[in-house]
Amino acid sequence: MRCSGIVGFLVVGMIALAGQAAAEGDASIGEKLFKGFLGCSSCHSLEAGETKVGPTLAGLFGRKAGSVEGYKSYSKAMVNSEVVWDEESLNEFLKNPMKFIPENKMEVPGEVVPRVSSDQHRGDLIAYLKEATAQ
């Protein structure tokens, strides 16, 4: 009986470590997702001061949501949110933008608000954005 308790503890520990590794993400895969598969780059620039349909993502981490200087198309929901972008908030937003900040207006043709349903893809994308948006 005692042995099975130790094995169970080890299995739970291994699962937790595997989840941490996946959450860290692979920035090179995240870049491909941003520029290709997810199409984020069609609406968002990574260059400071360069806006497209969406605001620039330069300096994203640590910035209050809805606060890029000169970007005028934010929803009231985004501007009035108390969100400050970090790994956790970005993960929740990418998982379900309308649930995380109801009535925001991020849109993609054919899909009102895109979701990144894969935990691994979110981890990869966040890893890339941490590198690519640092100033």
Legacy VTK file of the C-alpha trace (Angstrom):
# vtk DataFile Version 3.0
C-alpha trace
ASCII
DATASET POLYDATA
POINTS 135 float
0.000 0.000 0.000
2.764 2.379 0.918
4.569 1.809 -2.382
1.475 2.717 -4.428
1.227 6.040 -2.550
4.808 6.910 -3.474
4.234 5.900 -7.107
1.098 8.059 -7.210
3.020 10.998 -5.774
5.771 10.553 -8.387
3.251 10.325 -11.238
1.503 13.531 -10.113
4.908 15.252 -9.871
5.867 14.133 -13.375
2.569 15.406 -14.786
3.076 18.769 -13.088
6.597 19.073 -14.499
5.377 18.147 -17.977
2.724 20.877 -17.724
5.364 23.431 -16.711
7.566 22.498 -19.665
4.647 22.851 -22.078
3.624 26.186 -20.581
7.118 27.599 -21.150
6.651 27.259 -24.887
8.957 27.258 -27.873
9.511 30.754 -29.290
10.491 29.449 -32.743
7.153 27.642 -33.043
5.409 30.716 -31.605
6.917 32.851 -34.370
5.487 30.517 -37.002
2.094 30.649 -35.311
2.187 34.470 -35.100
3.295 35.002 -38.694
1.492 32.102 -40.315
-0.991 29.645 -38.882
-2.739 32.005 -36.447
-2.306 35.079 -38.660
-1.678 37.507 -35.782
0.800 39.512 -37.869
-1.893 40.531 -40.347
-3.425 42.761 -37.660
-0.597 43.366 -35.163
2.884 44.770 -35.668
5.786 44.102 -33.335
7.371 47.476 -34.130
6.919 50.357 -31.692
4.581 53.019 -33.064
3.390 50.873 -35.972
-0.288 50.050 -35.777
-2.325 48.045 -38.219
-5.954 47.037 -37.725
-4.869 46.230 -34.176
-2.386 48.016 -31.923
1.337 47.337 -31.936
2.414 44.605 -29.559
5.822 46.218 -28.930
6.327 46.578 -25.178
3.317 44.350 -24.520
4.373 42.760 -21.225
3.727 45.020 -18.248
1.511 47.383 -20.267
-2.089 48.112 -19.318
-4.593 46.784 -21.841
-6.044 49.441 -24.131
-3.215 51.922 -23.635
-1.056 52.091 -26.779
-0.391 55.762 -27.445
-2.009 56.894 -30.686
-4.150 53.800 -31.244
-7.753 55.005 -31.437
-9.762 51.844 -32.167
-9.886 50.189 -28.759
-13.233 49.061 -27.415
-14.452 50.722 -24.235
-14.238 47.300 -22.602
-10.518 47.048 -23.363
-9.734 50.609 -22.249
-11.770 50.264 -19.061
-10.374 46.870 -18.117
-7.868 46.672 -15.304
-5.790 44.102 -17.195
-2.024 44.458 -17.278
-0.476 42.113 -19.821
1.712 39.357 -18.419
2.034 35.646 -19.214
-1.033 34.721 -17.191
-3.367 37.447 -18.481
-2.264 36.925 -22.080
-2.793 33.179 -21.740
-6.344 33.698 -20.481
-7.089 36.291 -23.172
-5.817 34.053 -25.974
-7.791 31.112 -24.581
-11.085 33.024 -24.777
-10.864 36.782 -25.483
-14.594 37.475 -25.079
-14.746 35.700 -21.730
-11.606 37.395 -20.408
-12.581 40.924 -21.536
-16.270 40.833 -22.479
-17.291 43.145 -25.331
-13.750 43.669 -26.633
-13.654 43.971 -30.397
-10.740 41.901 -31.615
-12.054 40.364 -34.824
-10.797 38.101 -37.571
-12.694 37.638 -40.858
-15.077 34.719 -40.471
-14.552 34.520 -36.725
-15.663 37.223 -34.322
-12.905 36.621 -31.783
-10.120 34.135 -32.422
-9.225 31.660 -29.714
-6.013 29.731 -29.306
-7.449 26.538 -27.850
-4.204 24.580 -27.573
-2.308 25.072 -24.299
0.920 24.308 -26.154
0.215 26.835 -28.924
-0.560 29.527 -26.344
2.689 28.716 -24.543
4.648 28.868 -27.807
3.009 32.137 -28.854
3.618 33.750 -25.463
7.279 32.626 -25.510
7.695 34.268 -28.925
5.916 37.462 -27.897
8.073 37.766 -24.767
11.176 37.772 -26.974
9.805 39.751 -29.904
8.108 42.550 -27.952
10.808 43.271 -25.365
12.173 46.795 -25.621
LINES 1 136
135 0 1 2 3 4 5 6 7 8 9 10 11 12 13 14 15 16 17 18 19 20 21 22 23 24 25 26 27 28 29 30 31 32 33 34 35 36 37 38 39 40 41 42 43 44 45 46 47 48 49 50 51 52 53 54 55 56 57 58 59 60 61 62 63 64 65 66 67 68 69 70 71 72 73 74 75 76 77 78 79 80 81 82 83 84 85 86 87 88 89 90 91 92 93 94 95 96 97 98 99 100 101 102 103 104 105 106 107 108 109 110 111 112 113 114 115 116 117 118 119 120 121 122 123 124 125 126 127 128 129 130 131 132 133 134
